[in-house]
Amino acid sequence: MTVLGTVTTALAGVVFGLSVAAPPGPMNAVIAEESVTRGWTAGFRAGLGAMTADACFLVLALVGVVAVVERVPAVRGVAFAVGGLLMLYFAVGAARDATATHEAPAESRGFRKAFVLAITNPFQIAFWLTVGVGLLEPGRIDVLGSLPVGELSGLLVVRTGSPLLLVGFFAGILLWVVGFPATLVAAERRASGVGPAVAYASAIVLAGFGVVFLGEALTMVGSLG
């Protein structure tokens, strides 16, 4: 692999990690709530909890355990039910935090909350069964290979299954869990009303995903019957 190809593979991993970590969802809701109610360190720890779950899924995907969860409908149904209940529980906590942002904040449990939510998230399992498998399986993507100029073929090659791609992927996630809480904390310092608004929004997001997950669990139970 050329030096340019090596850099491209690493940067592709970073961009991909950022694209996975950035979209709104239950994990970012927890990070946001922790950041505006307890500060950057708490938000960062919550982000590390979600990233640790991804690292666990990476190991489980390598040994084939993740595939078992996806193939057994009963196990998937339990995962949806547990995840949904946890999200509703944490939604209540986020709503309470929103009303207590000017009081002494309770001890942060963001790492555990984000880790538990992520490790019981069937959508995250599905990600590692599909896109994650593509990251792990050896292969190559010739970025410039489809261009009519043949001399450029092989210059920009992204290698899947490469340790560089995986390192870049988790580096991208780490960039997000550092920058996202910092942005929220800075916004909270400039406008005091941002904290409660973000905390309430986090509660709504968690409650919404909780209802969706419980609905999926009920659908699976009905199909098994």
C-alpha positions as CSV (number, residue, x, y, z in Angstrom):
1,M,0.0,0.0,0.0
2,T,1.3,3.5,-0.9
3,V,1.8,6.2,1.7
4,L,-1.2,8.0,0.2
5,G,-3.3,4.8,0.4
6,T,-2.3,4.3,4.0
7,V,-3.3,7.8,4.9
8,T,-6.6,7.5,2.9
9,T,-7.5,4.3,4.7
10,A,-6.9,5.9,8.1
11,L,-8.8,9.0,7.2
12,A,-11.7,7.0,5.7
13,G,-12.0,5.2,9.1
14,V,-12.1,8.5,10.9
15,V,-14.8,9.9,8.7
16,F,-16.8,6.7,9.0
17,G,-16.5,6.7,12.8
18,L,-17.7,10.3,12.9
19,S,-20.6,9.5,10.6
20,V,-21.7,6.7,12.8
21,A,-21.3,8.6,16.1
22,A,-22.9,11.9,15.1
23,P,-26.5,11.1,14.1
24,P,-29.2,11.8,16.8
25,G,-30.1,8.8,18.9
26,P,-30.3,7.4,22.4
27,M,-26.5,7.4,23.0
28,N,-26.1,11.1,22.0
29,A,-29.1,11.9,24.1
30,V,-27.3,10.5,27.2
31,I,-24.1,12.3,26.2
32,A,-26.0,15.6,25.8
33,E,-27.9,15.2,29.1
34,E,-24.7,14.4,31.0
35,S,-22.8,17.3,29.4
36,V,-25.3,20.1,30.2
37,T,-26.2,18.8,33.7
38,R,-22.8,17.6,35.0
39,G,-20.1,19.1,32.7
40,W,-17.7,18.0,29.9
41,T,-16.1,15.2,31.9
42,A,-19.5,13.5,32.5
43,G,-20.4,13.9,28.9
44,F,-17.1,12.5,27.8
45,R,-17.4,9.5,30.1
46,A,-20.9,8.8,28.6
47,G,-19.3,8.8,25.2
48,L,-16.6,6.4,26.3
49,G,-19.4,4.1,27.6
50,A,-20.9,4.0,24.1
51,M,-17.5,3.6,22.5
52,T,-16.6,0.7,24.9
53,A,-19.8,-1.1,23.8
54,D,-18.7,-0.7,20.2
55,A,-15.4,-2.2,21.1
56,C,-17.2,-5.2,22.8
57,F,-19.3,-5.6,19.6
58,L,-16.2,-5.6,17.5
59,V,-14.8,-8.5,19.6
60,L,-18.1,-10.4,19.6
61,A,-18.4,-9.9,15.8
62,L,-14.9,-11.4,15.4
63,V,-15.8,-14.5,17.3
64,G,-19.3,-14.8,15.7
65,V,-21.4,-14.2,18.9
66,V,-23.2,-11.2,17.4
67,A,-24.6,-13.3,14.6
68,V,-26.3,-15.6,17.1
69,V,-28.3,-12.8,18.6
70,E,-29.5,-11.7,15.1
71,R,-30.5,-15.3,14.1
72,V,-32.6,-16.1,17.1
73,P,-35.8,-14.1,17.1
74,A,-36.5,-14.7,20.8
75,V,-33.2,-13.3,21.8
76,R,-33.7,-10.2,19.6
77,G,-37.2,-9.7,21.2
78,V,-35.7,-9.7,24.7
79,A,-33.0,-7.3,23.6
80,F,-35.6,-4.9,22.2
81,A,-37.7,-5.2,25.3
82,V,-34.8,-4.6,27.7
83,G,-33.4,-1.8,25.6
84,G,-36.8,-0.1,25.5
85,L,-37.4,-0.3,29.2
86,L,-34.0,1.0,29.9
87,M,-34.5,4.0,27.6
88,L,-37.8,4.9,29.2
89,Y,-36.1,4.6,32.7
90,F,-33.3,6.9,31.6
91,A,-35.8,9.3,30.0
92,V,-37.4,9.8,33.3
93,G,-34.0,10.5,34.8
94,A,-33.2,13.0,32.1
95,A,-36.4,14.9,32.7
96,R,-35.6,15.1,36.4
97,D,-32.1,16.4,35.6
98,A,-33.7,19.1,33.4
99,T,-35.5,20.5,36.4
100,A,-32.4,20.3,38.6
101,T,-29.8,21.9,36.4
102,H,-29.3,24.7,38.9
103,E,-29.1,22.4,41.9
104,A,-26.1,20.3,43.0
105,P,-25.8,17.6,40.3
106,A,-26.0,14.0,41.4
107,E,-23.0,11.7,40.8
108,S,-22.6,11.0,37.1
109,R,-23.5,7.5,35.9
110,G,-23.2,8.4,32.2
111,F,-20.6,5.8,31.4
112,R,-22.8,3.0,32.7
113,K,-26.0,4.4,31.2
114,A,-24.5,4.8,27.7
115,F,-22.7,1.4,27.9
116,V,-25.9,-0.5,29.0
117,L,-28.0,1.2,26.4
118,A,-25.5,0.5,23.6
119,I,-24.8,-3.1,24.6
120,T,-28.6,-3.9,24.6
121,N,-29.3,-2.0,21.4
122,P,-30.4,-4.4,18.6
123,F,-29.7,-1.7,16.0
124,Q,-26.1,-1.6,17.1
125,I,-25.9,-5.4,16.8
126,A,-27.4,-5.2,13.3
127,F,-24.8,-2.6,12.4
128,W,-21.9,-4.9,13.4
129,L,-23.6,-7.7,11.5
130,T,-23.7,-5.7,8.3
131,V,-21.5,-2.7,8.0
132,G,-19.2,-3.9,10.8
133,V,-18.6,-7.2,9.0
134,G,-17.6,-5.1,5.9
135,L,-15.0,-3.3,8.0
136,L,-13.6,-6.6,9.3
137,E,-13.4,-8.6,6.1
138,P,-10.2,-8.2,4.1
139,G,-10.8,-6.3,0.9
140,R,-10.0,-3.1,-1.0
141,I,-11.8,-0.1,-2.5
142,D,-9.9,1.6,-5.2
143,V,-11.2,5.2,-4.8
144,L,-9.8,6.4,-8.2
145,G,-10.0,3.1,-10.0
146,S,-13.3,3.9,-11.8
147,L,-11.9,7.1,-13.3
148,P,-11.0,7.0,-17.1
149,V,-7.4,8.0,-16.3
150,G,-5.7,4.6,-15.8
151,E,-2.6,6.1,-14.3
152,L,-4.5,7.0,-11.1
153,S,-5.6,3.4,-10.4
154,G,-4.1,2.1,-7.2
155,L,-3.1,5.5,-5.8
156,L,-6.0,5.8,-3.3
157,V,-6.8,2.4,-1.9
158,V,-8.9,1.9,1.2
159,R,-8.3,-1.5,2.7
160,T,-11.2,-3.1,4.6
161,G,-10.1,-5.5,7.3
162,S,-7.0,-3.2,7.9
163,P,-6.1,-2.3,11.5
164,L,-5.6,1.2,10.2
165,L,-9.3,1.4,9.1
166,L,-10.4,0.2,12.5
167,V,-8.1,2.5,14.4
168,G,-9.4,5.4,12.3
169,F,-13.0,4.3,12.9
170,F,-12.6,4.4,16.7
171,A,-10.5,7.6,16.5
172,G,-13.5,9.2,14.7
173,I,-15.8,8.1,17.5
174,L,-13.4,9.5,20.0
175,L,-13.3,12.9,18.2
176,W,-17.1,13.0,18.5
177,V,-17.2,12.1,22.2
178,V,-14.6,14.8,22.9
179,G,-16.1,17.6,20.7
180,F,-19.8,17.1,21.2
181,P,-19.8,17.5,25.0
182,A,-17.4,20.5,24.7
183,T,-19.8,22.2,22.2
184,L,-22.8,21.7,24.5
185,V,-20.9,22.9,27.6
186,A,-19.8,26.0,25.7
187,A,-23.4,26.7,24.6
188,E,-24.6,26.2,28.1
189,R,-22.1,28.8,29.4
190,R,-23.3,31.4,26.9
191,A,-27.0,30.8,27.4
192,S,-28.2,29.3,30.7
193,G,-31.5,28.1,29.2
194,V,-29.6,25.7,26.9
195,G,-29.1,23.1,29.6
196,P,-32.7,22.5,30.5
197,A,-33.7,22.5,26.8
198,V,-31.1,19.9,25.9
199,A,-32.0,17.8,28.9
200,Y,-35.7,17.8,28.0
201,A,-34.9,17.1,24.4
202,S,-32.7,14.1,25.6
203,A,-35.6,12.8,27.6
204,I,-37.9,13.0,24.6
205,V,-35.4,11.2,22.4
206,L,-34.9,8.4,24.9
207,A,-38.6,8.1,25.5
208,G,-39.3,8.0,21.8
209,F,-36.7,5.3,21.1
210,G,-38.0,3.4,24.2
211,V,-41.5,3.3,22.8
212,V,-40.2,2.2,19.4
213,F,-38.1,-0.6,20.9
214,L,-41.0,-1.9,23.0
215,G,-43.2,-1.8,19.9
216,E,-40.6,-4.0,18.1
217,A,-40.5,-6.4,21.0
218,L,-44.3,-6.8,21.0
219,T,-44.3,-7.3,17.2
220,M,-41.7,-10.1,17.6
221,V,-43.6,-11.7,20.4
222,G,-46.8,-11.7,18.2
223,S,-44.9,-13.3,15.3
224,L,-43.6,-16.0,17.5
225,G,-47.1,-16.8,18.7
